[in-house]
Amino acid sequence: MENYTVQELMKMVRDFCEARDWDQYHNPKDLAIGISTEANELLDIFRFKSDEQMRAIFDSPAKREHVGEELADVLFFLLRFAQMYGLDLKEILEDKIIKNDKKYPVETSKGMNEKYNE
């Protein structure tokens, strides 16, 4: 399996979209809606499922593929948003992790699922 950089993935998405003349439809609002819509389609796969049923999803090749397709759709819109509006995903992720490290220090957060202000 070949490893791709984030920049290479963004180029792959850009080339796909530009070949179809989709730039005109990819404003921030519609791309954000796309991210949300696809994330909700991923969530719908697991809605009302028990832990056992969710594990079974990953044991089924067809259902696992469906999860992967929805996850790819989320990634597609995320990459496209960043590509269209000049957001450096590596940089913004690193910045967010630094901020979250301050909100959730290991000493007080390890093994806890509460929000920093709870």
Contact map, one row per residue, 1 for C-alpha under 8 A:
1110000000000000000000000000000000000000000000000000000000000000000000000000000000000000000000000000000000000000000000
1111000000000000000000000000000000000000000000000000000000000000000000000000000000000000000000000000000000000000000000
1111100000000000000000000000000000000000000000000000000000000000000000000000000000000000000000000000000000000000000000
0111111110000000000000000000000000000000000000000000000000000000000000000000000000000000000000000000000000000000000000
0011111110000000000000000000000000000000000000000000000000000000000000000000000000000000000000000000000000000000000000
0001111111000000000000000000000000000000000000000000000000000000000000000000000000000000110000000000000000000000000000
0001111111100000000000000000000000000000000000000000000000000000000000000000000000000000000000000000000000000000000000
0001111111110000000000000000000000000000000000000000000000000000000000000000000000000000000000000000000000000000000000
0001111111111000000000000000000000000000000000000000000000000000000000000000001000000000000000000000000000000000000000
0000011111111100000000000000000000000000000000000000000000000000000000000000001101100000000000000000000000000000000000
0000001111111110000000000000000000000000000000000000000000000000000000000000000000100000000000000000000000000000000000
0000000111111111000000000000000000000000000000000000000000000000000000000000000000000000000000000000000000000000000000
0000000011111111100000000000000000000000000000000000000000000000000000000001001100000000000000000000000000000000000000
0000000001111111110000000000000000000000000000000000000000000000000000000000000100100000000000000000000000000000000000
0000000000111111111000000000000000000000000000000000000000000000000000000000000000000000000000000000000000000000000000
0000000000011111111100000000000000000000000000000000000000000000000000000000000000000000000000000000000000000000000000
0000000000001111111111100000000000000000000000000000000000000000000000000000000000000000000000000000000000000000000000
0000000000000111111111100000000000000000000000000000000000000000000000000000000000000000000000000000000000000000000000
0000000000000011111111000000000000000000000000000000000000000000000000000000000000000000000000000000000000000000000000
0000000000000001111111000000000000000000000000000000000000000000000000000000000000000000000000000000000000000000000000
0000000000000000111111110000000000000000000000000000000000000000000000000000000000000000000000000000000000000000000000
0000000000000000111111111100000000000000000000000000000000000000000000000000000000000000000000000000000000000000000000
0000000000000000110011111110000000000000000000000000000000000000000000000000000000000000000000000000000000000000000000
0000000000000000000011111110000000000000000000000000000000000000000000000000000000000000000000000000000000000000000000
0000000000000000000001111110010000000000000000000000000000000000000000000000000000000000000000000000000000000000000000
0000000000000000000001111111011000000000000000000000000000000000000000000000000010010000000000000000000000000000000000
0000000000000000000000111111111000000000000000000000000000000000000000000000000000000000000000000000000000000000000000
0000000000000000000000000111111100000000000000000000000000000000000000000000000010000000000000000000000000000000000000
0000000000000000000000000011111110000000000000000000000000000000000000000000000000000000000000000000000000000000000000
0000000000000000000000001111111111000000000000000000000000000000000000000000000000000000000000000000000000000000000000
0000000000000000000000000111111111100000000000000000000000000000000000000000110110000000000000000000000000000000000000
0000000000000000000000000001111111110000000000000000000000000000000000000000100010000000000000000000000000000000000000
0000000000000000000000000000111111111000000000000000000000000000000000000000000000000000000000000000000000000000000000
0000000000000000000000000000011111111100000000000000000000000000000000000100100000000000000000000000000000000000000000
0000000000000000000000000000001111111110000000000000000000000000000000001110110000000000000000000000000000000000000000
0000000000000000000000000000000111111111000000000000000000000000000000000100000000000000000000000000000000000000000000
0000000000000000000000000000000011111111100000000000000000000000000000000000000000000000000000000000000000000000000000
0000000000000000000000000000000001111111110000000000000000000000000001101100000000000000000000000000000000000000000000
0000000000000000000000000000000000111111111000000000000000000000000001100100000000000000000000000000000000000000000000
0000000000000000000000000000000000011111111100000000000000000000000000000000000000000000000000000000000000000000000000
0000000000000000000000000000000000001111111110000000000000000000000001000000000000000000000000000000000000000000000000
0000000000000000000000000000000000000111111111000000000000000000001001100000000000000000000000000000000000000000000000
0000000000000000000000000000000000000011111111100000000000000000000000000000000000000000000000000000000000000000000000
0000000000000000000000000000000000000001111111100000000000000000000000000000000000000000000000000000000000000000000000
0000000000000000000000000000000000000000111111100000000000000000001000000000000000000000000000000000000000000000000000
0000000000000000000000000000000000000000011111111000010000000000000000000000000000000000000000000000000000000000000000
0000000000000000000000000000000000000000001111111000000000000000000000000000000000000000000000000000000000000000000000
0000000000000000000000000000000000000000000001111100000000000000000000000000000000000000000000000000000000000000000000
0000000000000000000000000000000000000000000001111111110000000000000000000000000000000000000000000000000000000000000000
0000000000000000000000000000000000000000000000011111110000000000000000000000000000000000000000000000000000000000000000
0000000000000000000000000000000000000000000000001111111000000000000000000000000000000000000000000000000000000000000000
0000000000000000000000000000000000000000000000001111111100000000000000000000000000000000000000000000000000000000000000
0000000000000000000000000000000000000000000000001111111110000000000000000000000000000000000000000000000000000000000000
0000000000000000000000000000000000000000000001001111111111000000000000000000000000000000000000000000000000000000000000
0000000000000000000000000000000000000000000000000011111111100000000000000000000000000000000000000000000000000000000000
0000000000000000000000000000000000000000000000000001111111110000000000000000000000000000000000000000000000000000000000
0000000000000000000000000000000000000000000000000000111111110011000000000000000000000000000000000000000000000000000000
0000000000000000000000000000000000000000000000000000011111111011000000000000000000000000000000000000000000000000000000
0000000000000000000000000000000000000000000000000000001111111011000000000000000000000000000000000000000000000000000000
0000000000000000000000000000000000000000000000000000000111111111000000000000000000000000000000000000000000000000000000
0000000000000000000000000000000000000000000000000000000001111111100000000000000000000000000000000000000000000000000000
0000000000000000000000000000000000000000000000000000000000011111110000000000000000000000000000000000000000000000000000
0000000000000000000000000000000000000000000000000000000011111111111000000000000000000000000000000000000000000000000000
0000000000000000000000000000000000000000000000000000000011111111111100000000000000000000000000000000000000000000000000
0000000000000000000000000000000000000000000000000000000000001111111110000000000000000000000000000000000000000000000000
0000000000000000000000000000000000000000000000000000000000000111111111000000000000000000000000000000000000000000000000
0000000000000000000000000000000000000000010010000000000000000011111111100000000000000000000000000000000000000000000000
0000000000000000000000000000000000000000000000000000000000000001111111110000000000000000000000000000000000000000000000
0000000000000000000000000000000000000000000000000000000000000000111111111000000000000000000000000000000000000000000000
0000000000000000000000000000000000000110110000000000000000000000011111111100000000000000000000000000000000000000000000
0000000000000000000000000000000000000110010000000000000000000000001111111110000000000000000000000000000000000000000000
0000000000000000000000000000000000000000000000000000000000000000000111111111000000000000000000000000000000000000000000
0000000000000000000000000000000000100100000000000000000000000000000011111111100000000000000000000000000000000000000000
0000000000000000000000000000000001110110000000000000000000000000000001111111110000000000000000000000000000000000000000
0000000000000000000000000000000000100000000000000000000000000000000000111111111000000000000000000000000000000000000000
0000000000001000000000000000000000000000000000000000000000000000000000011111111100000000000000000000000000000000000000
0000000000000000000000000000001101100000000000000000000000000000000000001111111110000000000000000000000000000000000000
0000000000000000000000000000001000100000000000000000000000000000000000000111111111000000000000000000000000000000000000
0000000011001000000000000000000000000000000000000000000000000000000000000011111111100000000000000000000000000000000000
0000000001001100000000000000001000000000000000000000000000000000000000000001111111110000000000000000000000000000000000
0000000000000000000000000101001100000000000000000000000000000000000000000000111111111010000000000000000000000000000000
0000000001000000000000000000000000000000000000000000000000000000000000000000011111111111100000000000000000000000000000
0000000001100100000000000000000000000000000000000000000000000000000000000000001111111110000000000000000000000000000000
0000000000000000000000000100000000000000000000000000000000000000000000000000000111111100000000000000000000000000000000
0000000000000000000000000000000000000000000000000000000000000000000000000000000011111110000000000000000000000000000000
0000000000000000000000000000000000000000000000000000000000000000000000000000000001111111000000000000000000000000000000
0000000000000000000000000000000000000000000000000000000000000000000000000000000011101111100100000000000000000000000000
0000000000000000000000000000000000000000000000000000000000000000000000000000000001000111111100000000000000000000000000
0000010000000000000000000000000000000000000000000000000000000000000000000000000001000011111110000000000000000000000000
0000010000000000000000000000000000000000000000000000000000000000000000000000000000000001111111000000000000000000000000
0000000000000000000000000000000000000000000000000000000000000000000000000000000000000001111111100000000000000000000000
0000000000000000000000000000000000000000000000000000000000000000000000000000000000000011111111110000000000000000000000
0000000000000000000000000000000000000000000000000000000000000000000000000000000000000000111111111000000000000000000000
0000000000000000000000000000000000000000000000000000000000000000000000000000000000000000011111111100000000000000000000
0000000000000000000000000000000000000000000000000000000000000000000000000000000000000000001111111110000000000000000000
0000000000000000000000000000000000000000000000000000000000000000000000000000000000000000000111111111000000000000000000
0000000000000000000000000000000000000000000000000000000000000000000000000000000000000000000011111111100000000000000000
0000000000000000000000000000000000000000000000000000000000000000000000000000000000000000000001111111110000000000000000
0000000000000000000000000000000000000000000000000000000000000000000000000000000000000000000000111111111000000000000000
0000000000000000000000000000000000000000000000000000000000000000000000000000000000000000000000011111111110000000000000
0000000000000000000000000000000000000000000000000000000000000000000000000000000000000000000000001111111111000000000000
0000000000000000000000000000000000000000000000000000000000000000000000000000000000000000000000000111111110000000000000
0000000000000000000000000000000000000000000000000000000000000000000000000000000000000000000000000011111110000000000100
0000000000000000000000000000000000000000000000000000000000000000000000000000000000000000000000000001111111011000000100
0000000000000000000000000000000000000000000000000000000000000000000000000000000000000000000000000001111111111100000000
0000000000000000000000000000000000000000000000000000000000000000000000000000000000000000000000000000100111111100000000
0000000000000000000000000000000000000000000000000000000000000000000000000000000000000000000000000000000011111100000000
0000000000000000000000000000000000000000000000000000000000000000000000000000000000000000000000000000000111111101000000
0000000000000000000000000000000000000000000000000000000000000000000000000000000000000000000000000000000111111111110000
0000000000000000000000000000000000000000000000000000000000000000000000000000000000000000000000000000000011111111000000
0000000000000000000000000000000000000000000000000000000000000000000000000000000000000000000000000000000000001111100000
0000000000000000000000000000000000000000000000000000000000000000000000000000000000000000000000000000000000011111110000
0000000000000000000000000000000000000000000000000000000000000000000000000000000000000000000000000000000000001011111000
0000000000000000000000000000000000000000000000000000000000000000000000000000000000000000000000000000000000001001111101
0000000000000000000000000000000000000000000000000000000000000000000000000000000000000000000000000000000000000000111111
0000000000000000000000000000000000000000000000000000000000000000000000000000000000000000000000000000001100000000011111
0000000000000000000000000000000000000000000000000000000000000000000000000000000000000000000000000000000000000000001111
0000000000000000000000000000000000000000000000000000000000000000000000000000000000000000000000000000000000000000011111
